[in-house]
Amino acid sequence: MKRKVDLILGDKEFSFITDEPEEKVNKILSYVREEYAKYGVLEEKLGFDKIVVLILLNSLSKYIDLEEELSELRQKYDKLLGEINRGIGGENAEIG
């Protein structure tokens, strides 16, 4: 079910419509608020737009790092699974 979600950053308020689960939305909004709090003290110097871009860039950097880590873990998993399957296949071949 779609619902309205409000986000306040500094003196700006944003409203969104979403059908994402409430728990997920709350995690996202909490993350954005925390990131904004890190840079909010610089708003007067940098401006709101640059702070939002910094948050975006840092978030994407973390996302890309996680994607790369997940890819490495998948490769390790596939390699290990292949070794296990070869081991099982080898044992069966010796038994028969």
Legacy VTK file of the C-alpha trace (Angstrom):
# vtk DataFile Version 3.0
C-alpha trace
ASCII
DATASET POLYDATA
POINTS 96 float
0.000 0.000 0.000
1.393 3.381 -0.981
1.921 5.951 1.725
3.474 9.370 2.163
6.841 9.629 3.878
8.396 12.879 5.089
12.089 13.581 5.467
13.475 16.690 7.118
17.096 17.641 6.523
18.185 20.890 8.076
15.481 23.407 7.309
14.198 21.535 4.246
11.313 19.092 4.158
10.826 16.445 1.484
7.828 14.203 0.917
7.796 10.927 -0.951
5.246 8.307 -1.875
6.385 4.715 -1.403
5.093 1.195 -1.129
8.310 -0.157 0.386
8.003 -1.871 3.783
7.983 0.579 6.687
11.029 -1.013 8.324
13.084 -0.584 5.155
11.960 3.027 4.708
12.824 3.801 8.324
16.318 2.329 7.883
16.878 4.392 4.742
15.638 7.617 6.313
17.691 6.983 9.430
20.801 6.438 7.306
20.196 9.645 5.340
19.629 11.632 8.538
22.824 10.243 10.087
24.848 11.051 6.990
23.362 14.528 6.832
24.253 15.080 10.493
27.906 14.331 9.661
28.008 17.120 7.066
25.237 19.394 8.316
27.701 21.513 10.253
29.290 22.399 6.915
26.033 23.459 5.274
26.704 27.151 5.714
30.099 26.772 4.036
29.252 24.175 1.350
25.552 24.628 0.836
22.774 22.095 1.028
23.193 20.808 -2.539
26.860 19.925 -2.088
26.129 18.130 1.164
23.454 16.051 -0.528
25.882 15.232 -3.354
28.515 14.202 -0.776
25.984 11.906 0.874
25.097 10.443 -2.513
28.727 9.901 -3.522
29.667 8.326 -0.188
26.618 6.071 -0.304
27.407 4.947 -3.832
31.016 4.309 -2.877
29.838 2.039 -0.046
27.366 0.360 -2.398
30.061 -0.357 -4.987
32.393 -1.702 -2.273
29.617 -4.036 -1.105
28.893 -5.168 -4.670
32.574 -5.996 -5.165
32.698 -7.846 -1.842
29.559 -9.800 -2.748
31.040 -10.705 -6.122
34.225 -11.969 -4.441
32.179 -14.006 -1.959
30.119 -15.507 -4.800
33.308 -16.495 -6.617
34.682 -18.117 -3.452
31.356 -19.877 -2.892
31.236 -21.167 -6.473
34.845 -22.360 -6.236
34.214 -24.112 -2.923
30.995 -25.655 -4.215
32.853 -26.903 -7.274
35.551 -28.454 -5.097
32.925 -30.124 -2.919
31.070 -31.458 -5.965
34.305 -32.756 -7.489
35.165 -34.412 -4.183
31.784 -36.062 -3.942
31.946 -37.105 -7.576
35.463 -38.464 -7.122
34.429 -40.525 -4.093
31.482 -41.997 -5.937
33.670 -42.848 -8.904
36.140 -44.702 -6.661
33.415 -46.600 -4.846
31.673 -47.778 -8.005
LINES 1 97
96 0 1 2 3 4 5 6 7 8 9 10 11 12 13 14 15 16 17 18 19 20 21 22 23 24 25 26 27 28 29 30 31 32 33 34 35 36 37 38 39 40 41 42 43 44 45 46 47 48 49 50 51 52 53 54 55 56 57 58 59 60 61 62 63 64 65 66 67 68 69 70 71 72 73 74 75 76 77 78 79 80 81 82 83 84 85 86 87 88 89 90 91 92 93 94 95
